[in-house]
Amino acid sequence: MSRRTVDKYDRLLRLHLKPELGSVDLVDITPARVRAWRAGLLANEVGQSTVAQAYRLLRAVLNTALDDDLIRGRNPCRIKGADKEHAAERPTASVEQVYAIAESVKGWHRALVLTAALTGLRWGELMGLRRRHVDLDGGFLEVRGSLVEDGRDLTLDRTKSEAGVRVVGVPAVLVPELRRHLDEYAEAGPNGRVFVGPKGATPRRSNFNRAWSAALARAEAKGTAMPQGLHFHDLRHTASGFAADAASLKELMTRMGHSTARAALIYQHARRDRETEIAAAVSARVEDALRKRSK
């Protein structure tokens, strides 16, 4: 379990389970009490996604209590659909919009934006990249860890799931951008960080979010309309869309690091040929859009 997951569970327990249920005996946690607890969270305008996460955590705790014979019968968490998250559909960017943003950020952030949009790596995975993970001759990025922010501390942790450890094909159109970035901005040495700021510090989400908002405003001022509420993380959804036409569902899940199946890691090396083909298809799509843009 990653540190980020542990922190999430601790936050859910502290904010949403303990205040109402922390002092209640296990045998007194009935289906009716669970329904009242959940209704109270929703009434207090706790987000639906957060309520679903808290409900899943409570159910897991009570499942453990059942296994340990601390309660008898059935798990009192029996609300149909309460564990489902119905997050609003996130916006995505077109090739034109991605490159307009890349042209509107500072030089050291250009490759960061393009890499996120064309490979689908998460923020923490991008910040965790080292030079030894980048094979531009072979056309691959290796994702081996994720940088976690905890206050002022930055820790290189495991990826979000086992499937997060993966090899991702680099579209040919991105190779010269990354090569230029490595020459001009990245740290030296095989363990050098790929993405750093102008003074050599690791970019933090809060600081970059300000730069991101400013870049969106500049891009719009230059005539490229932007999707409303577009966040940096939405570039991950954008990347998924770019690759969707070339990849099967299983291949797409593996490329994006969504699959939790251990088999995806076992057969990772055998999939390099398909990763190359998917990256080539993404590159062709981007290059075609850029040609139309230049006209």
Backbone as JSON, one array per atom type, in Angstrom:
{
  "sequence": "MSRRTVDKYDRLLRLHLKPELGSVDLVDITPARVRAWRAGLLANEVGQSTVAQAYRLLRAVLNTALDDDLIRGRNPCRIKGADKEHAAERPTASVEQVYAIAESVKGWHRALVLTAALTGLRWGELMGLRRRHVDLDGGFLEVRGSLVEDGRDLTLDRTKSEAGVRVVGVPAVLVPELRRHLDEYAEAGPNGRVFVGPKGATPRRSNFNRAWSAALARAEAKGTAMPQGLHFHDLRHTASGFAADAASLKELMTRMGHSTARAALIYQHARRDRETEIAAAVSARVEDALRKRSK",
  "N": [[0.85, -1.19, 0.0], [0.61, 2.17, -0.91], [2.16, 5.2, 0.32], [0.58, 7.43, -0.11], [-1.97, 6.29, -0.28], [-2.27, 5.3, 2.32], [-2.27, 7.74, 3.71], [-4.64, 8.8, 2.68], [-6.59, 7.03, 3.69], [-6.24, 7.47, 6.4], [-7.06, 10.13, 6.59], [-9.77, 9.93, 5.81], [-10.72, 8.31, 7.87], [-10.26, 9.92, 10.11], [-11.71, 12.29, 9.58], [-14.29, 11.56, 8.71], [-15.25, 9.08, 9.66], [-14.58, 8.58, 12.43], [-15.76, 10.85, 13.9], [-18.59, 10.35, 14.02], [-18.88, 7.61, 14.38], [-16.81, 6.62, 15.85], [-16.96, 6.25, 18.66], [-18.87, 4.35, 18.94], [-20.02, 1.14, 19.83], [-19.04, -1.89, 18.2], [-21.07, -3.82, 17.85], [-23.27, -2.25, 17.86], [-23.35, -0.93, 15.5], [-25.44, -0.79, 13.13], [-27.37, -1.62, 10.13], [-29.23, 0.49, 9.88], [-27.97, 2.54, 11.36], [-25.7, 2.91, 9.81], [-26.87, 3.86, 7.45], [-27.91, 6.29, 8.41], [-25.56, 7.58, 9.17], [-24.25, 7.88, 6.66], [-26.16, 9.44, 5.31], [-25.99, 11.74, 6.84], [-23.42, 12.69, 6.2], [-23.76, 13.36, 3.49], [-25.73, 15.29, 3.78], [-24.29, 17.26, 5.03], [-22.9, 18.25, 2.96], [-20.61, 16.9, 2.11], [-18.51, 15.74, -0.43], [-19.77, 13.56, -3.03], [-18.05, 11.62, -4.04], [-16.11, 11.44, -2.01], [-17.73, 10.54, 0.09], [-18.39, 8.01, -0.88], [-15.87, 6.79, -0.84], [-15.36, 6.84, 1.92], [-17.42, 5.18, 2.79], [-16.66, 2.74, 1.62], [-14.32, 2.28, 3.06], [-15.32, 2.0, 5.68], [-16.87, -0.31, 5.31], [-14.83, -2.14, 4.73], [-13.47, -2.16, 7.19], [-15.45, -3.26, 8.84], [-15.75, -5.71, 7.61], [-13.34, -6.9, 8.34], [-13.79, -7.02, 11.07], [-15.84, -8.91, 11.09], [-14.44, -11.16, 10.13], [-12.77, -11.54, 12.3], [-14.51, -12.36, 14.19], [-15.69, -10.44, 15.79], [-18.06, -9.23, 15.36], [-21.26, -10.57, 14.46], [-23.14, -12.41, 11.97], [-24.13, -10.52, 9.24], [-22.35, -8.05, 7.26], [-23.07, -4.75, 8.16], [-23.02, -2.74, 6.26], [-24.89, -2.22, 3.71], [-25.94, -0.73, 1.65], [-27.12, -0.27, -1.48], [-25.14, 0.61, -4.21], [-23.78, 2.57, -2.8], [-21.06, 2.49, -2.65], [-20.11, 3.36, -5.01], [-18.48, 5.7, -7.1], [-19.48, 8.62, -8.61], [-18.11, 10.48, -10.4], [-17.89, 13.67, -11.97], [-17.66, 14.02, -15.51], [-14.49, 14.65, -16.82], [-12.89, 17.41, -18.52], [-11.18, 17.31, -21.71], [-8.28, 17.99, -23.75], [-7.61, 19.21, -27.06], [-5.22, 18.43, -29.69], [-4.31, 20.87, -30.71], [-4.92, 22.6, -28.58], [-3.33, 21.52, -26.55], [-0.72, 22.05, -27.51], [-0.84, 24.8, -27.66], [-0.94, 25.45, -24.97], [1.54, 24.41, -24.18], [3.22, 26.14, -25.53], [2.79, 28.38, -24.1], [3.73, 28.18, -21.54], [6.57, 28.41, -19.29], [9.9, 27.74, -20.52], [11.1, 25.47, -19.27], [8.91, 24.04, -18.53], [7.63, 23.19, -20.77], [8.16, 20.62, -22.03], [7.2, 19.04, -19.98], [4.41, 19.46, -20.01], [3.81, 18.47, -22.59], [4.7, 15.82, -22.41], [3.0, 14.79, -20.44], [0.56, 14.98, -21.8], [0.89, 13.31, -24.0], [1.78, 10.85, -23.16], [0.44, 10.17, -20.84], [1.33, 10.0, -18.21], [1.11, 10.33, -14.65], [1.18, 13.21, -12.43], [2.92, 12.79, -10.14], [4.38, 10.62, -11.11], [5.71, 11.75, -13.28], [7.3, 13.6, -11.93], [8.89, 11.82, -10.63], [10.53, 10.74, -12.53], [13.74, 9.8, -13.72], [16.89, 10.35, -15.41], [17.88, 7.85, -16.2], [15.61, 6.45, -16.66], [14.7, 7.16, -19.09], [14.62, 6.35, -22.38], [15.31, 7.39, -25.25], [16.28, 6.61, -27.7], [15.33, 4.02, -27.98], [12.71, 4.64, -27.61], [11.11, 4.74, -25.21], [9.68, 5.27, -21.94], [10.38, 4.54, -18.59], [8.41, 3.84, -15.87], [8.93, 3.9, -12.57], [8.47, 4.78, -10.02], [6.78, 7.16, -7.85], [6.58, 10.55, -7.05], [5.77, 11.85, -3.93], [4.05, 14.43, -2.3], [4.14, 15.73, 0.88], [3.23, 18.02, 2.82], [5.99, 19.97, 3.37], [7.7, 18.02, 2.69], [9.16, 15.84, 0.28], [8.82, 12.75, -1.15], [10.04, 9.89, -2.74], [8.02, 7.45, -3.73], [6.34, 4.22, -3.97], [4.49, 3.42, -6.97], [1.01, 4.23, -7.67], [-0.39, 1.82, -7.88], [0.35, -1.7, -8.42], [0.29, -2.04, -11.16], [1.11, 0.42, -11.93], [3.83, 0.45, -12.23], [5.56, 0.39, -15.07], [6.29, 0.25, -18.64], [6.29, 2.77, -20.98], [5.48, 3.65, -24.25], [7.05, 6.17, -26.23], [5.74, 8.68, -28.21], [6.93, 9.49, -31.48], [6.9, 12.17, -32.17], [7.28, 13.42, -29.8], [9.85, 12.86, -29.03], [12.06, 14.62, -29.98], [11.41, 16.88, -28.44], [11.72, 16.0, -25.78], [14.42, 15.32, -25.91], [15.63, 17.79, -26.3], [14.84, 19.01, -23.95], [16.18, 17.45, -22.02], [18.8, 18.14, -22.63], [18.86, 20.87, -22.0], [17.56, 21.44, -19.52], [17.24, 19.31, -17.61], [18.55, 17.52, -14.72], [21.98, 16.54, -14.39], [23.63, 13.34, -14.96], [22.89, 9.8, -14.47], [20.98, 9.44, -12.46], [19.79, 11.83, -12.38], [17.18, 14.21, -12.0], [14.46, 14.47, -14.24], [12.54, 16.5, -14.6], [12.79, 19.65, -13.46], [12.78, 22.86, -11.81], [13.75, 26.29, -12.74], [15.75, 26.89, -10.91], [16.67, 24.5, -10.12], [15.03, 23.1, -8.38], [12.52, 20.7, -7.42], [9.46, 20.88, -9.09], [6.48, 21.95, -7.46], [3.07, 21.02, -6.89], [1.28, 23.1, -6.12], [2.65, 25.48, -6.8], [3.05, 25.03, -9.52], [0.42, 24.93, -10.41], [-0.37, 27.58, -10.41], [1.25, 28.56, -12.45], [0.19, 27.06, -14.51], [-2.49, 28.0, -14.69], [-1.96, 30.62, -15.51], [-0.79, 30.09, -17.98], [-2.92, 28.99, -19.42], [-4.55, 31.24, -19.58], [-2.91, 32.93, -21.14], [-2.78, 31.45, -23.51], [-5.44, 31.54, -24.33], [-5.68, 34.27, -24.71], [-4.17, 34.54, -26.96], [-5.78, 33.47, -28.83], [-6.64, 30.78, -28.75], [-9.2, 28.89, -27.69], [-9.98, 27.46, -24.53], [-10.92, 24.42, -22.81], [-13.42, 24.6, -20.31], [-12.47, 24.75, -16.94], [-10.19, 23.14, -17.14], [-7.72, 21.06, -15.88], [-4.29, 20.27, -14.96], [-4.09, 17.51, -14.53], [-6.02, 16.6, -16.23], [-4.77, 16.28, -18.62], [-3.95, 13.73, -18.62], [-6.28, 12.28, -19.12], [-6.64, 13.25, -21.64], [-4.43, 12.12, -22.96], [-5.17, 9.45, -22.83], [-7.35, 9.47, -24.53], [-6.08, 10.11, -26.97], [-4.66, 7.77, -27.42], [-6.6, 5.84, -27.56], [-7.8, 4.95, -29.98], [-5.88, 3.31, -31.09], [-5.27, 1.3, -29.33], [-6.22, -1.68, -27.55], [-8.71, -2.25, -24.97], [-7.5, -3.49, -22.74], [-4.8, -3.02, -23.33], [-4.76, -0.26, -23.26], [-5.42, 0.23, -20.58], [-3.16, -0.84, -19.36], [-1.14, 0.77, -20.42], [-1.83, 3.22, -19.3], [-1.56, 2.64, -16.68], [-3.67, 1.71, -15.17], [-4.62, -0.9, -14.73], [-4.91, -3.53, -12.33], [-4.02, -6.06, -12.46], [-1.61, -8.55, -11.94], [-0.52, -9.91, -14.02], [-0.17, -8.13, -16.05], [2.24, -6.94, -15.51], [3.98, -9.08, -15.66], [3.97, -9.74, -18.35], [5.02, -7.52, -19.48], [7.44, -6.95, -20.93], [7.04, -8.37, -23.25], [5.15, -6.84, -24.42], [6.28, -4.63, -25.54], [6.54, -4.23, -28.28], [3.9, -3.7, -29.05], [3.49, -1.39, -27.54], [5.21, 0.31, -28.9], [3.88, 0.45, -31.35], [1.46, 1.65, -30.56], [2.41, 4.11, -29.59], [3.41, 5.12, -31.98], [1.06, 5.45, -33.43], [-0.2, 7.42, -31.88], [1.63, 9.49, -32.28], [1.37, 9.89, -35.06], [-1.23, 10.83, -35.18], [-1.02, 13.22, -33.73], [0.91, 14.62, -35.26], [-0.47, 14.91, -37.67], [-2.55, 16.61, -36.85], [-1.0, 18.83, -36.12], [0.05, 19.58, -38.59], [-2.25, 20.44, -39.9], [-2.83, 22.54, -38.24], [-0.71, 24.29, -38.71], [-1.25, 25.05, -41.29]],
  "CA": [[0.0, 0.0, 0.0], [1.45, 3.36, -1.02], [2.03, 6.2, 1.4], [-0.57, 8.29, -0.43], [-3.18, 5.56, 0.08], [-2.34, 5.31, 3.79], [-2.68, 9.09, 4.12], [-6.05, 8.98, 2.32], [-7.4, 6.29, 4.64], [-6.14, 8.17, 7.69], [-7.89, 11.34, 6.5], [-11.17, 9.51, 5.81], [-11.03, 7.83, 9.22], [-10.23, 11.04, 11.07], [-12.7, 13.32, 9.29], [-15.64, 11.12, 8.35], [-15.71, 7.89, 10.39], [-14.46, 8.72, 13.88], [-16.67, 11.79, 14.56], [-19.91, 9.8, 14.25], [-18.88, 6.18, 14.68], [-15.63, 6.23, 16.62], [-17.29, 5.85, 20.04], [-19.99, 3.39, 18.9], [-19.61, -0.26, 19.91], [-19.2, -2.57, 16.92], [-22.36, -4.5, 17.77], [-24.33, -1.24, 17.71], [-23.31, -0.37, 14.14], [-26.48, -1.52, 12.41], [-27.65, -1.03, 8.82], [-29.91, 1.78, 10.05], [-26.98, 3.53, 11.79], [-24.85, 3.18, 8.64], [-27.65, 4.73, 6.56], [-27.99, 7.62, 9.03], [-24.2, 8.17, 9.07], [-24.01, 8.28, 5.27], [-27.07, 10.55, 5.01], [-25.45, 12.92, 7.5], [-22.29, 13.2, 5.41], [-24.3, 14.01, 2.29], [-26.44, 16.51, 4.21], [-23.27, 18.26, 5.36], [-22.28, 18.61, 1.68], [-19.38, 16.18, 1.8], [-18.6, 15.33, -1.82], [-20.25, 12.19, -3.24], [-16.89, 10.75, -4.21], [-15.53, 11.25, -0.67], [-18.66, 9.7, 0.85], [-18.24, 6.64, -1.39], [-14.59, 6.29, -0.32], [-15.54, 6.61, 3.36], [-18.28, 4.01, 2.92], [-15.85, 1.56, 1.32], [-13.4, 2.06, 4.18], [-16.12, 1.46, 6.79], [-17.21, -1.69, 4.96], [-13.61, -2.96, 4.88], [-13.23, -2.31, 8.63], [-16.44, -4.17, 9.38], [-15.43, -7.04, 7.09], [-12.28, -7.41, 9.22], [-14.43, -7.36, 12.35], [-16.52, -10.17, 10.86], [-13.43, -12.21, 10.05], [-12.2, -11.74, 13.63], [-15.62, -12.75, 15.07], [-16.05, -9.36, 16.71], [-19.49, -9.06, 15.12], [-21.82, -11.78, 13.88], [-24.16, -12.2, 10.96], [-23.7, -9.9, 7.98], [-21.81, -6.69, 7.33], [-24.19, -3.79, 8.14], [-22.93, -1.84, 5.1], [-25.69, -2.91, 2.7], [-26.62, 0.26, 0.81], [-26.79, -0.52, -2.88], [-24.57, 1.73, -4.96], [-23.13, 3.57, -1.95], [-19.61, 2.42, -2.84], [-19.79, 3.81, -6.37], [-18.17, 7.13, -7.28], [-20.02, 9.15, -9.86], [-17.4, 11.73, -10.63], [-18.25, 14.37, -13.2], [-16.73, 13.78, -16.61], [-13.48, 15.69, -16.89], [-12.63, 17.9, -19.88], [-9.93, 16.93, -22.35], [-7.77, 19.02, -24.66], [-7.25, 18.79, -28.41], [-3.79, 18.61, -29.98], [-4.06, 22.31, -30.83], [-4.95, 23.19, -27.24], [-2.15, 21.05, -25.82], [0.47, 22.76, -27.97], [-1.0, 26.2, -27.28], [-0.54, 25.53, -23.56], [2.99, 24.18, -24.12], [3.88, 27.35, -26.02], [2.49, 29.5, -23.2], [4.4, 27.99, -20.26], [8.0, 28.66, -19.32], [10.61, 26.73, -21.29], [11.37, 24.24, -18.52], [7.66, 23.32, -18.33], [7.06, 22.8, -22.07], [8.21, 19.17, -22.2], [6.35, 18.47, -18.94], [3.05, 19.5, -20.53], [3.69, 17.58, -23.75], [4.87, 14.44, -21.96], [1.77, 14.41, -19.76], [-0.53, 14.86, -22.76], [1.15, 12.3, -25.02], [2.06, 9.54, -22.55], [-0.53, 9.89, -19.79], [1.92, 9.83, -16.88], [0.58, 11.17, -13.59], [2.11, 14.24, -11.93], [3.95, 12.18, -9.3], [5.23, 9.78, -11.96], [6.57, 12.66, -14.05], [8.3, 14.15, -11.02], [9.76, 10.73, -10.21], [11.38, 10.29, -13.64], [15.18, 10.07, -13.72], [17.47, 10.18, -16.75], [18.05, 6.43, -16.52], [14.3, 5.93, -17.03], [14.33, 7.71, -20.41], [15.32, 5.72, -23.51], [14.76, 8.04, -26.43], [16.66, 5.83, -28.89], [14.37, 2.93, -28.06], [11.36, 5.2, -27.6], [10.36, 4.31, -24.03], [9.86, 5.8, -20.59], [10.12, 3.55, -17.55], [7.8, 4.39, -14.66], [9.38, 3.04, -11.48], [8.05, 5.33, -8.74], [5.97, 8.37, -7.9], [6.98, 11.5, -6.01], [4.64, 12.21, -3.09], [4.21, 15.66, -1.53], [3.53, 15.7, 2.21], [3.67, 19.29, 3.38], [7.24, 20.39, 2.73], [8.5, 16.84, 2.37], [8.99, 15.16, -1.0], [9.28, 11.37, -0.98], [9.84, 9.01, -3.89], [7.29, 6.3, -3.2], [5.85, 3.31, -4.98], [3.41, 3.95, -7.79], [-0.32, 4.12, -7.07], [-0.72, 0.4, -7.84], [1.39, -2.52, -9.05], [0.27, -1.79, -12.6], [1.74, 1.7, -12.21], [5.2, 0.17, -12.68], [5.31, 0.02, -16.46], [7.08, 0.87, -19.7], [5.37, 3.51, -21.84], [6.05, 4.07, -25.52], [7.11, 7.62, -26.45], [5.46, 9.06, -29.6], [8.1, 10.06, -32.14], [6.8, 13.63, -32.18], [7.71, 13.9, -28.48], [11.27, 12.55, -28.81], [12.93, 15.8, -30.01], [11.07, 17.77, -27.32], [12.39, 15.47, -24.59], [15.87, 15.39, -26.1], [16.0, 19.19, -26.06], [14.65, 19.27, -22.52], [17.28, 16.8, -21.29], [20.02, 18.91, -22.89], [18.81, 22.23, -21.48], [16.95, 21.68, -18.22], [17.26, 18.2, -16.66], [19.77, 17.32, -13.94], [22.99, 15.67, -15.01], [23.85, 12.03, -14.35], [21.81, 8.83, -14.68], [19.95, 9.59, -11.45], [19.32, 13.2, -12.42], [15.74, 14.4, -12.2], [14.14, 14.96, -15.59], [11.77, 17.74, -14.54], [13.14, 20.54, -12.36], [12.54, 24.26, -12.1], [14.91, 27.05, -13.2], [16.79, 26.91, -9.88], [17.02, 23.12, -9.79], [14.11, 22.51, -7.41], [11.41, 19.91, -7.97], [8.2, 21.65, -9.11], [5.4, 21.52, -6.57], [1.77, 21.16, -7.53], [0.68, 24.41, -5.85], [3.33, 26.49, -7.61], [2.79, 24.78, -10.94], [-0.98, 25.25, -10.71], [-0.43, 29.0, -10.75], [1.83, 28.69, -13.79], [-0.78, 26.44, -15.42], [-3.6, 28.94, -14.9], [-1.44, 31.74, -16.31], [-0.57, 29.61, -19.35], [-4.24, 28.89, -20.05], [-4.99, 32.61, -19.89], [-2.11, 33.43, -22.27], [-3.19, 30.73, -24.71], [-6.73, 32.08, -24.77], [-5.44, 35.63, -25.19], [-3.59, 34.41, -28.3], [-6.8, 33.01, -29.77], [-7.01, 29.36, -28.63], [-10.16, 28.68, -26.61], [-9.64, 26.34, -23.66], [-12.06, 23.8, -22.13], [-13.67, 25.18, -19.0], [-12.05, 23.95, -15.8], [-9.15, 22.18, -17.51], [-6.62, 20.93, -14.93], [-3.14, 19.55, -15.49], [-4.38, 16.08, -14.49], [-6.88, 16.27, -17.36], [-3.92, 15.87, -19.73], [-3.91, 12.26, -18.55], [-7.46, 11.84, -19.87], [-6.35, 13.61, -23.03], [-3.53, 11.1, -23.49], [-5.95, 8.23, -23.0], [-8.14, 9.65, -25.74], [-5.19, 10.04, -28.12], [-4.22, 6.39, -27.63], [-7.73, 4.92, -27.53], [-8.08, 4.36, -31.28], [-4.84, 2.36, -31.48], [-5.04, 0.3, -28.28], [-7.36, -2.39, -26.98], [-9.0, -1.79, -23.61], [-6.47, -4.0, -21.83], [-3.55, -2.31, -23.62], [-4.91, 1.12, -22.79], [-5.34, 0.2, -19.12], [-1.77, -1.08, -18.98], [-0.36, 1.97, -20.77], [-2.16, 4.29, -18.37], [-1.29, 2.21, -15.32], [-4.92, 1.51, -14.45], [-4.89, -2.3, -14.41], [-4.32, -4.05, -11.1], [-3.64, -7.45, -12.7], [-0.16, -8.76, -11.91], [-0.1, -10.44, -15.32], [0.24, -7.01, -16.9], [3.66, -6.7, -15.26], [4.73, -10.25, -16.09], [4.09, -9.74, -19.81], [5.35, -6.16, -19.9], [8.48, -6.93, -21.95], [6.46, -8.89, -24.49], [4.25, -5.83, -24.95], [7.01, -3.46, -26.04], [6.22, -4.02, -29.7], [2.61, -3.03, -29.13], [3.67, -0.04, -27.04], [5.8, 1.07, -30.0], [2.83, 0.69, -32.34], [0.52, 2.62, -30.0], [3.1, 5.41, -29.59], [3.49, 5.58, -33.38], [-0.27, 5.91, -33.8], [-0.4, 8.71, -31.21], [2.48, 10.47, -32.96], [0.78, 10.19, -36.36], [-2.42, 11.65, -34.95], [-0.57, 14.55, -33.32], [1.57, 15.26, -36.39], [-1.52, 15.32, -38.62], [-3.22, 17.8, -36.29], [-0.07, 19.96, -36.17], [0.13, 20.04, -39.99], [-3.48, 21.23, -40.16], [-2.72, 23.77, -37.45], [0.25, 25.18, -39.37], [-1.9, 25.6, -42.48]],
  "C": [[0.89, 1.24, 0.0], [1.2, 4.32, 0.14], [0.82, 7.1, 1.15], [-1.88, 7.61, -0.04], [-3.36, 5.53, 1.59], [-2.82, 6.66, 4.29], [-4.16, 9.32, 3.83], [-6.94, 8.27, 3.32], [-7.39, 6.96, 6.0], [-7.04, 9.4, 7.7], [-9.38, 10.98, 6.54], [-11.59, 9.06, 7.2], [-11.18, 8.98, 10.19], [-11.39, 12.01, 10.85], [-14.13, 12.8, 9.18], [-16.14, 9.87, 9.07], [-15.7, 8.1, 11.9], [-15.48, 9.69, 14.5], [-18.04, 11.2, 14.89], [-19.89, 8.36, 14.75], [-17.76, 5.73, 15.6], [-15.93, 5.73, 18.02], [-18.42, 4.83, 20.11], [-19.44, 1.97, 18.97], [-19.9, -0.94, 18.57], [-20.58, -3.21, 16.78], [-23.51, -3.53, 17.57], [-24.29, -0.55, 16.35], [-24.22, -1.24, 13.28], [-26.65, -0.92, 11.01], [-28.32, 0.34, 8.91], [-28.92, 2.87, 10.45], [-26.06, 3.9, 10.62], [-25.57, 4.11, 7.67], [-27.71, 6.15, 7.1], [-26.65, 8.33, 8.94], [-23.94, 8.69, 7.66], [-24.89, 9.47, 4.9], [-26.56, 11.85, 5.64], [-24.29, 13.52, 6.75], [-22.8, 13.95, 4.19], [-25.02, 15.31, 2.65], [-25.48, 17.63, 4.55], [-22.42, 18.64, 4.14], [-20.87, 18.07, 1.51], [-19.53, 15.63, 0.39], [-18.99, 13.87, -1.97], [-19.1, 11.21, -3.37], [-16.24, 10.43, -2.86], [-16.41, 10.35, 0.18], [-18.53, 8.24, 0.41], [-16.94, 6.01, -0.87], [-14.7, 5.97, 1.17], [-16.39, 5.37, 3.6], [-17.5, 2.73, 2.65], [-14.88, 1.23, 2.45], [-14.14, 1.46, 5.37], [-16.47, 0.0, 6.52], [-16.01, -2.62, 5.13], [-13.3, -3.2, 6.37], [-14.18, -3.34, 9.23], [-16.26, -5.59, 8.83], [-14.33, -7.7, 7.94], [-12.85, -7.82, 10.57], [-15.2, -8.68, 12.23], [-15.54, -11.34, 10.85], [-12.86, -12.55, 11.43], [-13.27, -12.11, 14.67], [-15.95, -11.7, 16.12], [-17.5, -8.95, 16.53], [-19.98, -10.33, 14.42], [-22.86, -11.42, 12.81], [-23.58, -11.63, 9.68], [-23.11, -8.52, 8.24], [-22.98, -5.71, 7.24], [-24.12, -2.77, 7.0], [-23.62, -2.52, 3.91], [-26.41, -1.95, 1.76], [-26.19, 0.07, -0.63], [-26.27, 0.75, -3.55], [-23.82, 2.74, -4.14], [-21.61, 3.57, -2.12], [-19.16, 2.93, -4.19], [-19.53, 5.32, -6.38], [-18.69, 7.57, -8.63], [-19.41, 10.51, -10.12], [-17.83, 12.36, -11.96], [-17.2, 14.12, -14.27], [-15.77, 14.96, -16.75], [-13.27, 16.15, -18.33], [-11.31, 17.35, -20.41], [-9.53, 18.03, -23.32], [-7.49, 18.41, -26.03], [-5.74, 18.96, -28.59], [-3.46, 20.11, -30.04], [-4.0, 22.97, -29.46], [-3.74, 22.78, -26.42], [-0.92, 21.86, -26.21], [0.37, 24.26, -27.68], [-0.6, 26.41, -25.82], [0.97, 25.39, -23.45], [3.77, 25.4, -24.57], [3.69, 28.54, -25.09], [3.1, 29.34, -21.81], [5.87, 28.35, -20.4], [8.71, 27.48, -20.0], [10.8, 25.42, -20.57], [10.09, 23.44, -18.24], [7.08, 22.79, -19.65], [7.03, 21.28, -22.23], [7.35, 18.45, -21.15], [4.91, 18.38, -19.43], [2.87, 18.49, -21.66], [3.82, 16.11, -23.35], [3.61, 13.94, -21.26], [0.66, 14.13, -20.77], [-0.34, 13.72, -23.75], [1.48, 10.92, -24.46], [1.08, 9.18, -21.45], [0.06, 9.68, -18.41], [1.28, 10.8, -15.88], [1.64, 12.18, -13.15], [3.24, 13.61, -11.13], [4.91, 11.31, -10.09], [6.19, 10.62, -12.79], [7.68, 13.22, -13.16], [9.29, 13.08, -10.55], [10.7, 10.24, -11.31], [12.83, 10.71, -13.43], [15.72, 9.81, -15.13], [17.57, 8.7, -17.14], [16.72, 5.78, -16.93], [13.89, 6.34, -18.44], [15.21, 7.09, -21.48], [14.74, 6.28, -24.8], [15.16, 7.32, -27.71], [15.69, 4.66, -29.08], [12.93, 3.4, -28.09], [10.51, 4.78, -26.43], [10.68, 5.16, -22.81], [9.55, 4.69, -19.61], [9.57, 4.27, -16.32], [8.13, 3.44, -13.52], [8.94, 3.55, -10.1], [7.24, 6.59, -8.95], [6.37, 9.28, -6.75], [5.74, 11.98, -5.26], [4.98, 13.47, -2.3], [3.45, 15.52, -0.21], [4.01, 16.94, 2.96], [4.91, 19.76, 2.63], [8.09, 19.22, 2.27], [8.14, 16.28, 1.0], [9.61, 13.78, -0.88], [9.02, 10.59, -2.25], [9.26, 7.7, -3.38], [6.97, 5.33, -4.33], [4.76, 3.98, -5.81], [2.07, 3.65, -7.13], [-0.77, 2.67, -6.94], [0.41, -0.37, -8.49], [1.45, -2.25, -10.54], [0.89, -0.45, -12.95], [3.18, 1.55, -12.64], [5.09, -0.38, -14.1], [6.31, 0.68, -17.39], [6.1, 1.5, -20.68], [6.08, 3.95, -23.1], [5.98, 5.58, -25.7], [6.78, 7.91, -27.92], [6.65, 9.78, -30.22], [8.09, 11.58, -32.12], [7.27, 14.23, -30.86], [9.22, 13.75, -28.28], [12.15, 13.8, -28.9], [12.66, 16.8, -28.89], [11.77, 17.3, -26.05], [13.9, 15.55, -24.71], [16.37, 16.81, -25.81], [15.89, 19.52, -24.57], [15.79, 18.67, -21.7], [18.58, 17.58, -21.45], [20.03, 20.23, -22.13], [18.4, 22.35, -20.01], [17.14, 20.56, -17.18], [18.58, 18.15, -15.89], [20.72, 16.37, -14.66], [23.05, 14.33, -14.29], [22.66, 11.1, -14.52], [20.68, 8.94, -13.66], [19.39, 11.01, -11.41], [17.83, 13.29, -12.69], [15.48, 14.99, -13.58], [13.47, 16.32, -15.53], [12.12, 18.52, -13.27], [12.83, 21.97, -12.79], [13.82, 24.98, -12.49], [16.06, 27.1, -12.2], [17.14, 25.5, -9.39], [16.12, 22.45, -8.77], [13.04, 21.69, -8.11], [10.15, 20.76, -7.97], [7.18, 21.08, -8.15], [4.06, 21.83, -7.22], [1.2, 22.57, -7.35], [1.31, 25.5, -6.7], [3.03, 26.29, -9.09], [1.36, 25.13, -11.32], [-1.14, 26.73, -11.06], [0.13, 29.24, -12.15], [0.88, 28.13, -14.84], [-1.93, 27.4, -15.73], [-3.16, 30.12, -15.76], [-1.24, 31.32, -17.76], [-1.88, 29.47, -20.09], [-4.74, 30.26, -20.47], [-4.22, 33.17, -21.09], [-2.53, 32.75, -23.57], [-4.52, 31.26, -25.24], [-6.57, 33.49, -25.32], [-4.86, 35.62, -26.61], [-4.57, 33.79, -29.3], [-7.18, 31.55, -29.71], [-7.93, 29.18, -27.43], [-9.8, 27.42, -25.83], [-10.91, 25.73, -23.04], [-12.21, 24.39, -20.73], [-13.22, 24.22, -17.91], [-10.99, 22.92, -16.1], [-8.02, 22.21, -16.48], [-5.46, 20.17, -15.58], [-3.43, 18.05, -15.55], [-5.26, 15.65, -15.66], [-6.06, 15.92, -18.61], [-3.78, 14.35, -19.76], [-5.11, 11.67, -19.31], [-7.28, 12.14, -21.36], [-5.48, 12.55, -23.68], [-4.27, 9.79, -23.73], [-6.78, 8.3, -24.26], [-7.29, 9.55, -26.99], [-4.83, 8.59, -28.46], [-5.37, 5.42, -27.86], [-7.97, 4.22, -28.88], [-7.09, 3.26, -31.66], [-4.7, 1.19, -30.52], [-6.33, -0.41, -27.91], [-7.58, -1.88, -25.56], [-7.91, -2.23, -22.64], [-5.14, -3.27, -22.05], [-3.6, -0.89, -23.11], [-4.8, 1.18, -21.27], [-3.91, 0.0, -18.65], [-0.92, 0.14, -19.27], [-0.58, 3.08, -19.75], [-1.9, 3.9, -16.92], [-2.54, 2.0, -14.5], [-5.12, 0.08, -13.98], [-4.22, -2.69, -13.11], [-3.88, -5.49, -11.27], [-2.13, -7.6, -12.73], [0.35, -9.28, -13.24], [0.37, -9.32, -16.24], [1.72, -6.71, -16.72], [4.49, -7.87, -15.79], [4.99, -10.21, -17.6], [4.52, -8.38, -20.36], [6.38, -6.14, -21.02], [7.95, -7.43, -23.29], [5.57, -7.85, -25.16], [4.98, -4.64, -25.56], [6.71, -3.18, -27.5], [4.89, -3.3, -29.85], [2.7, -1.62, -28.58], [4.27, 0.85, -28.13], [4.75, 1.41, -31.03], [1.83, 1.73, -31.84], [1.13, 4.01, -30.0], [3.18, 5.98, -30.99], [2.14, 6.12, -33.83], [-0.6, 7.26, -33.16], [0.38, 9.8, -31.93], [1.88, 10.88, -34.3], [-0.44, 11.09, -36.21], [-2.02, 13.08, -34.6], [0.06, 15.29, -34.5], [0.56, 15.72, -37.43], [-2.24, 16.58, -38.15], [-2.31, 19.02, -36.34], [0.09, 20.48, -37.59], [-1.09, 20.9, -40.33], [-3.42, 22.55, -39.43], [-1.83, 24.77, -38.15], [-0.33, 25.8, -40.63], [-2.9, 26.68, -42.14]]
}
